[in-house]
């Protein structure tokens, strides 16, 4: 009871200080306009805050000339004692100069005369005071509610920036001057990264727990296990892995960031980390985890397979957007047309770098010698040469080759139409695969979509071979090999169990698309359903599967699930009810008691981690290096708030990508745009 009374008294005291502070600001503003005492040009109200609670604890007057602090109880007395009596070392008494300038007016009533201009001694030299204080701004008068809202938005910005800005920003003089100009009090950095952070995290964590509790099961999505490149100076031999949960209702929840001591963790290490994470999320109930998706390589894929052996109900998958990237890498390593085209484009890039071809060098990225084995570097060179092809004929002339003493092979290749045909064909295939990657990263289709997706990709690549007279066998061998490395039995099962892919037969019935499966894939459907079902119910599940294969789904339900419409924003055709497949199994197919338990877990699964949401910032680097539990805990809280907000807004583009776009903007764009 005593503590509550004490807290109430502190709150009342803080409010009274706030009221007094705003009152003094009003008086000072009027004085600056010429409707008050002269000393307000030099005295400024300052509200001091409690570092722990962030509430107002004292009100002071600061001298703008010497930065001394005084009590705000009597501003007039402070001006007399500090300014007029010569206590301030940087102030010259205005009365002395005033009497010298206006001696004949001393005997007359000042009330009858207009207010004289300020004496020379009151006009400060530019070097004697901060420019912000020399001409005090007309600051807006904000209510307490407006101040609270502003600080709430400011703290949210700090959390969402998540270490990409300095934690000392609130204490920066320019930042403080900016807030002062807006009429806001100073920010307490310890409050933002202390008590307020704890409060925000507690609220977000409670919402996370409520949504997770409502879900019967979840899919664990992890990305960042293997880093293909380094984006900044903070990245070293450590790895940060983002852990997200995919729920049956289509939403995603960010869980945490795992900081790993190596960029190439072993299978055993991955297995241990994933198991401990699942237990932490599910409270020890491993059955709630329907499966895992990870962007790990083929070597560490063994960790996912071992988890399936230990937990028969799990379906563990590798990320398919990474699989498409690896397919493109296969082309660069194995296809002769890619190898020769990339090699020559790299030679051109090195020539642009080492010679004074300024007309083109400005447009091409700088390439390090000996980096031709890097797919990203070769890809950049190919795209750059293709973009600037119209300039090459003007730059590489007969005279230029002789003058620069360069290999004549360069000119011969540039003048060879076959090179440009090969370059065009390579660019077309690169765009084809990049488009497929972009679509699955943005749409994040469910598991049943990936068999048709790979089939479509194979068909498009065959068309590419025919269009450019490329030998089909070597290309398709690479595609089939990459497909086999990524294929999972659950793809086929999810494809035939998902009502979205039912096919209407001649009698009007909607049946599962078994006719599009190979004989091996049909066997895979039986195997995965048998594995995911308890041993005593396996025979029932297979009987229900045969019934599903022959009877299918009611026409009305099937048409409702497969109804589509065009998105007015993107122009893409999308399913009207993306959760219809799961809802049909849960509510309308009660006769499949065992099979529906498998179906609802399979058809909601995803097979891509989506756009990589990197956390490589000063915060994540510092957290990976720190041994302080307090620092790691607060860093995890900020990462949680930041990633959670990005998931809500579906913002996955990294800060460096945004920065690049901003620097590419035209100079003429105005500030208000």
N, C-alpha and C positions, 0 to 999 in steps of 0.2 A: 504493500500500500504506500509506504514511504517512497519507494523507488518510483512508483507511478506519479506521485505528487511532484517529486523532484524533476522528472522528465517533462511534466506539464509546465512547471515553472521555467525550465530552460527553453521550451518552445515559445512561451509568452514573451520571454526576454528577447529571444531571437527576432520575433515578429516586431517588437517595439523598436529594436535597432534598425530593422529593415525600413520601418515607417519613417524613423528619424533620418535615415540615410537618403531616402527618396525626397524627403522634405528639403534637406540641404542641397540636393542636386537641383531642385526646382529654384531655390533661392539663387544659387550660383548661375544657373542659366539666365535668369532674369538680369542679374548683375552684369553678365557679359554683354547683354543687349543694351546696357546703359540704364537699367532701372534698379540699381542697387549699389552696394558699397564697392569701392575700388579694389579692396583687398581680395575679392573673390577671383581676380585675375591670377592670383598667385597661390591661393589655398584651394585644395581639392579634397572632397570627402572620400575616405577610403574605408571599405567595410572588410574587416578581418574575419576569417572563417576558422572554425575548429577543424583541425586536420583529421580528426577521427570521425566526427559526425557530419562535417560539411555545413553545419549551421553557423549563423552569425554569432560571434562572441565579443566583438568590440568595434567601436566606430572612432576613427581618427581623422585628423586633418593633416594633409601632406603639403609641405611647402614645395611649390614647383620649381623654386630656384636652387635650394640646397637639399631637397628630399628629406628634410627632417619631419618627424611625426609628432603631433600634439593631440591633446584631448579635444573632442569636438563639442564639448559642453558650452563653450563661450567663444565663438569665432572672432568677435570684435576684440576681446581682450587678447586673444592669441595674436591678432594682427598688430595690436599696439605694442605688445611686449617683444614680438619677434621681428616685425618689419620696421616700425617707426623708431624704436629705440636702438636700432643698429645691431641687433643680435644676429640677424641673417647676414653672412659675409658677402652675399651677392646682390643685396638690395641697397639702393640709394634712396634716402628719404625724399619723397615727393614734395613735402612742404617747403624744404629749403629752396629747391629749384622753382617751385611754384611762386614763392614770394619774390624771387628775383625777376621772374618773367612778368608777373602781374602786380607791381607794387602799388599802383594808384587805385586799385580796386579794393584794397584791404579795409578802407573805412566805410565802404558801402555795404548794404545788405546783399548777401549772396542770393537771397530768394528772388531778387528783382532782376537778376542777370541770368542769361542762358548758361548752361553748364560748360565750363571751359574745356578745351581739348586736353587730353592726358599729357602731362609733362614729359620732357624728353627722357627723364630718368625711368619712367614706367614703360618705355618702349625698349624691350630687351634686345640685346645683340643676338644674332642668330647662333653664335657659338656658346652662349651662356645657358642655354636650356634646350631640352629635347624639342624638336619641331612640333610634336603632337601637343605639347603643353604651352607653346608660345602663343598659339591661337586656339584656345579650347573649343572643341566642336560642340555643336548644338545636339547633344545626345538625346535620343528618344526616351520617353518615360515609360517604362514597362511595368505591367502589373506583376505580382508575385506568380500568378498562374502562367503568364507568358515566359517569365524567367525559368520556371520549373520545366515548361515544355521545351524551351531552347536547350537546357542542359540535358534533358532526356534524349533529345535528338542528337546532341553532340556526343553523348556517351555511346549511343547506338552506333554512330559513325566510327568511333574509336574501335568498338568491338568488331564491327564488320570489316574494317581495314585490317585487323588481325595481324599487327606487327609489320605491315608494309609502311607504316609511318612510325616515327620515333615516339617512344613512351614519354619522353621529356617535352613533347610539343606543348602541353598546357603551360609549361613554365617558360616558354620562349617569349622574349620581350615583344616581338612583333605580333605574336598570337594574342598576347595579353592586350596590346594596344588595339588590336582588331576588335576584341570583345568589348573593351572600354568604349570604343567608338560606337558600337551597337547599343550601348546602354546596359551591358551585362556585367555582373561582378566577376572577379577573378575565379578561375577554375581550380579546384583542389584535385590535383592529379591522384593523390592517394585515395581520395574518395571514389574517383572513377574506376581505378584499378583495385579498389579494396571492397568496401561494403556494398557499393552499388553493383559491382561485378558479381558478388556473391548472391545478391537479390535477383538479378536478371537470370543468373544461371539456375537458381533454385526454381524460378518460375518456368523456365524452358525445360528443365529436367522433369518437372512434374507433368507437363504436357506430354513429353516423350514417354514417360511411364504409363500414362493413361491410354495413349494410342497403342502402345505395345501390348498392354493388358487386354485391350479389346480384340486384338488379332489372335486367331487360333494358332497360326504358325507364321514364319517369316523366312526370307531368303537372305543370307549374309553376303553382301557385296563388298569386295575389297579391291582397291587398285593402288598401284605404286610399288608393287613388289620388286619390279625390275625397272630401273631407269635407263632409258636409251641415251639420254644426254643430260647435260647440266645447264641450268638456265641462269645461274648467277654465281657470285663468288662465295656464297654461303654453302653451296652444295659440295659435299666431299664424299667420303666413303660411307656415309650413313644414308638410311632410307626411311622415309615416312610413308606409312600406308594408311589410306583413308578407309574407315569401316562404316558402311551404310547398310540399313535394313530395308528390304523391299517387302511391302505388306500386300496381302491379298486384295485389298481395296484399291490398289494402284498407286498408293502414296509411298514415299520414301522418308526414312528417318536417319539423320546423321547420328552416329554413336560416339566415335572418338578417333583419334589419330594414334597409330602405333609407331613408336620410334624404335627402329632396329639398328643395331650396331654395325651392320654390313650391307653393302649394296647387292650382294649375292647370297642370301640366306640359304641354308641347307634345307632339304625336305623335312628332316626331323625338327628343325627349328620352326619351320612354317606350320607343321602339324601341331606342335605344342602351343604356339601362339593362337592358332585358330580354335583349337579345343578350349583353351582357357577363356577366349573371348566369347564363345557360344555359351559356356557355363555362366559367365558373368551376366550375359544378356538374359538368358532364359531362367536364371535362378536355379540352375542344375538340371532342368528338364530339357535334355538334349532332343527329345522327340519334337519339340516345337520348331526346331530348325529343319526346314524342308530341303535345304541344300545350300551350296556355296558357289559363288562365282568369283573368279580371281583372274588377274592379268599376269599370271606367272608363266614362265616358259615351259617347254616340253620336258625339260629335265626335272623340274620341281613339280610337275603334274602328278608325280607319284604320291605326293602328300594328299592330294584330293582323292586319289584312288584308294589309298589306305583308309581314309575317313569313311568312304562308302563301304568298305569291307567291315569296319567296326560298327557302323550304324546303317543298317540295310535300307532304311527309309529315306536316306539322303540321296540327292542328285547333285553332284558337284561338277561344275562346268568351267571351261576356260573362256575368256572374253573373245567374242567373235570379231569385234572391231580390230583387236590386235591380230587376229588370224588373217584378216584381209590385208593388214599392213605387212604381215610376214609373206603373204602371197606376192605382193609387189616386190618385196625384197628378194624372193625366189627368182622373179623375172630378171632383176638386175644382176643376179649371180649366175644364172644358168642360160638365159636366152641370148643367142649370139647378136640379135638385132639390138637388144638393150645394152649389151656389153660394148659393142663397137660405137654406138651412138653416144653413150655416156663417156666413153674414153675420149672421143674427139671433142665433145663439148667441154670436158675438163681441160683439154689442151688449149682450147680457145680461151677459157677462163684464166689460165695461167699466163697466156700471152697478153691478155688485157691487163693483167696485174703487173707484169714485168716490163711492159712497153708503154709508150706514151700515146695510147689510143684514147684520148680524153673524151671523145664524143660518145664512146660506148662504156668506158670504165666507170662512169658515174652511175650507170644503171645496173651494173652487175655486182652481185655480192662478192666479197673477198674470199677466196678459197685458199686454204693452206696446201702447200705442195705435199704430195704423197697422201692426200686424203681421198683419192678416187675410190677407195674401197668403201667409203661411207655412203650409204644409200641416200641419206638426206642431202649430202653435199653434191652427189651426182645428180640427184633430182632437181636441186636448185640450179645447177649449171644447165641442164636440159631445158628447163622452163625459161631461163633467162635468154638462152640462145634463140629459142623459139619466138620469144616476145620481140627480140631485137633483130630478127632475120632481115627486115627491110633495110637496116643500116649496114649490114655486113658487106653487101655488094659495093657500097660507097666507100667503105673504110679499107677493105682488103682488095686493092687493085694491084695490077702488075707492078706499077711503080712503087707502091708501098712495100710490097714483098722484097723487092730489090734493095730499096733504101734501108729497110730495117734488117737486112741480111737474115731473113727468116726462112724456115724450111718451105720449099715450094709446095710440099705436100698439103700445106694449109690452103693455099689458093686452089689447088686441084680439087680438094674435097669440097670446098665452098662452091665451086663452079659445077660440081657434079649433082645432077638432079636426083640421083638415087639417095644421096645423103639427106636431102630435104624430104623425100618421100618416107624414108625410114624415121626421120625425126617426127614427122607428122603422125605416123602410125603409133610411135611410142607415146606421144602426147595424148592421143585419143584413148589408148588403153589406161594410161595413168589417170586421166579424168574419169574414166568409167569406174575404176576401183575407188577413187577418192569420193565419187558421188555415192557409191554404195556404202562406204564407211560413214559418210556424213548422215545418210538417211537412218542407219541403224543406231547411230549415237544420239540422234535427235528424237527418233520415234521410240527407241528401246522396245522393240517388238517382243511378244511372248515367245516361249520356246517352240511352239508349233509352227512358227513362221520360218524357221531357219532351213528346213528341208526345201520348201519352195524358193527361198531366197538364194540358196546355193545353186539350185537348178536354173534359176533365172540368170545368175552370174555366168554359169557354164554356157548357157545359150548365147549370151551377149558376147562372150569371148570367142565362141565359134564363129559368130557373125563377123567379129573383128578380123579373125584369121582369113575368112573368105574375102572380105572387103579389101585387104591389103596384101593378098596372096602370100600369107605366112603359112609355113608348114604347120599343120594343125596338131600332129601327134605330140611333138615335143612340148608344145604349150599346154595341151590338155593333160599330159602326164604330170606336169607340175601342179595343175589345178586339182586333179584327183588325189595326188599325194598330200597336198595341204588339207583337202577336205577330209581325208581318212584320219589325219592326225587330230582333227578337231571334232569329228563326229562322235556323238554320244547316243546310246540306245534310247535315251529319254526323248530325243528329237522325234523319232518315229512314233513313239507311244503318244506323246503330246499332240502330234499332228493328227492322228486318227481319233483321239478322244476329244479334241476341241470341236464343239459344234460349229465354230466359225468356218471350218474347212469341209463340212459335209457336202456331198455332191448329190444333186437330184437325179434319180434314175428315170427310166421311161414311164414307170407307173406313178411318178410324183412323190415317191418316198425320198427322204434325205438320209443317205447312208455314208458311213466313214470312207475316206478315200484310200482303201487298201489297194485299189488297182494301180495307184501311183508308187507303191512301195516295191522294192526288189524283194526276192525271196529271203535274203539275209535280213533285211529290215523288218519283214514280217516276224521272223524268229526273234528279233530284238524286242519287238513289242511284247511278246509272250515272256521273254526273259526278265525284262525290267518290271513288269507287273507282278510276276511271281516273286521277284526279289523284294519289292516294296511291300508286299502283303505278308501278314503273319503266316507262318507255315501251315497252321491248321485251317486257314481260310483261302489258301492258294487255289485249290480246285474250284471253289465257289467263284473266285474272281475270274478264272478262265472260262467258266460256263457263262458268266455274265458278259464277258468279252465277246463270245460267240453270238449271244443274243443281241448285243449292241451292233455287231457287224451285219447281222441279217435284218434287224428291224429298224435300226437307226433312231431318228428323232421325229416327233410329231411335226407336221409341215408348218403349222402356225408358229411353233416355238423356234424352229430352224430359221424361218424367214425373219422373225423378230431379231434373232441373234445376228444374222448376216446383213441386216439393213444398214445401208451406207449413205453418206451425204458428203457433199463437197465443202471443205473448210473455206469460208469466205476470206480468211486472212492469207493462208498459204496456197489455196487453190488445190490442195491434195484431197483425194477421196478417202474418207476415214469412216470407221465403224461408228454408228450412232451410239451404241451402248457397249463400251469396251469391256465392261464386266459381265456382260450377258452370258458368256459361256460358263463362267463359274456359278452364276446365280441359277442357271438352268439345272446344272448338276445338283446343286444343293436343295432346290425346291421342287423340281418337276420330274426328277428321275429317281423316285424313291424305291423303285423295284430293283435298282442296282445298288444294293446295300454295301457291298464290299468294293466294287469297282469305283464307285463315286468317291470313296475316301482317297483312292489313288489319283483319280482324275483331277479333283480340286487342288491337289498339291502339285500336280504336274503342269497344268495349263496356265497357272499364274507365274511360273518361273520365267526369269529373263536370262539372256545369254550374252549380255554386254554390260560392262560397268558404266557405259555412257561416256560423255566427254570427261576427260581426266581433270579433276578438280584439285589442282596442285596446292600444297601448303608450304612451298619453299619460300620462306620469308625470314626476316631476322628473328621472328618469334619462334618458328619451328626449328631453325638452326640452333638458336640459343637453348631451346628446350631440350634438344637432342644432346647438347653438350653439358647441360647443368646436372649437378648431382643433388640439388636442393629439392626436396619433396614439395615445399611450398611454391617454388618457382614453376616446377612442372605442373602442379595442380592448377595454378592460376593460368598458365599457358593453355592447358587442356580446356579450361572453362572458356577462354576467349576463342579458341579454335572451334569449340562446340557451338557457341553463339554465332560465329561467323558462317560456318558451313551450314548450319541449320537455316539461317536467313537466305543463303544462296539457293538452297534446295527449294525453299518456299517460292522464291522469285524465279527459279529455274535459270539462274545466272551461273554459267559454268566457264565463261571465258576468263582466262587469267589476266591479271593486272598488266603484265608486260604487253600482252596483245592489245589491250585497250590503250596503253600508253603509245604504242606504235601508231595506232590509228589517229590519236590526238595530234601527234607530231606531224602527221601527214596532212593535217587540215590546211586549208588555204589561209594565208596571212590576213586576207581581207575580211575574214569572218568577224563579226562584232562581238562584243562582250556579252550582250544580252541574248544571243542566239543559243 
